[in-house]
Amino acid sequence: MNQRNADATTDEPSGLAGFVSHLVELRNRLIKSVAVVFVLFLALFPFRNELFRFLSEPLSRFLPEDTSMIAVQVASTFFIPLKLAGFTALFLAIPFLLYQLWAFIAPGLYQHERKMVVPLVFSSTILFYIGAAFAYFAVFPVVFGFLSGAGPTEVNFAPDINEYLSFTITMFFAFGFVFEVPVATVLLILIGVVTPEQLAEKRRYAILVAFILGAIFTPPDILSQFMMAIPVWFLYELGIVIGRILLKRQGGPVLPSDDEPDPDGSGPGGGTPSGGSGGEGAAPAPRQYETEKDEDFDFDRAFDEIEREQQSLDETSPRDDAGERPAPDEAADDDRQGNPPEDDEADRERPGRQ
């Protein structure tokens, strides 16, 4: 039984019954999530128009005098605030939704994985809200100020409320997800996929990806692209720093594999050989563990070492077998040379042989 099975509950059903029980649990958690979102929607529905005024405030300040947004479709004045109330309910329910996801996958995780997921979920939620707030208070004024003054003066700048809602929701979720870069970076470092030094060496590629994301999710102006690319780059560097600090505190990646032993010889796959336990008879940790912990793991070198060890074992085994059979070989040599030693002594004792 491995560590994952030991950490899980022992009375869980297996086979088809276990699969059905997981589906039932997934259904219950989905029902709870939908219920929470629906309750929040009902609570926000009476304030749908106030929510839209709050959302449109960054654009309203840049509209010309005696100008407001327009509704092109007939039912837009009703459905757009309704959709905004639904998106707001989903936005506020993110902590509960992440908790339901965590509670569903927790029984199949290691004990140290469970301890790590809780701060990751908390930090992911906080960073998502920070990204959305950064988009509303910092990016929207700059973007709408640029767009309102970029067109000809003869054109009346009056955006459609449906297009405005789609644009703002996209920006909210785009900045919310790109602000998760530190969480992703720290997670990759902790599980041992990459090292902080490798991420630092790939910094130029990270900067390139940050500007590509800025070009995709922001309007086609240099200022707004920089306002997304610069924070992504900064968060990437922040993730590297936090990853280094956590590695120094914990002494290495916190998510070893099932068969990887602990450095002290304990844990799954560890322990001392049967030849001794402690002291001089204790053997060091297997070489496989040291190889797996190497940052530049070379499979060809590992295979060559295994082949050399096998060849050395094949060469030494015949000599060992020959050394265990000296008496039969010496007897055979005496037989090939002539009579046995007893016959020679009998011939010397006969009188005719003197």
PyMOL commands that set and color helices and strands:
alter all, ss='L'
color gray80, all
select helices_A, chain A and resi 3-7+15-60+76-92+94-108+111-150+161-178+181-190+196-201+203-217+222-250+279-281+287-293+299-323+326-337+341-349+351-353
alter helices_A, ss='H'
color red, helices_A
deselect
rebuild
show_as cartoon
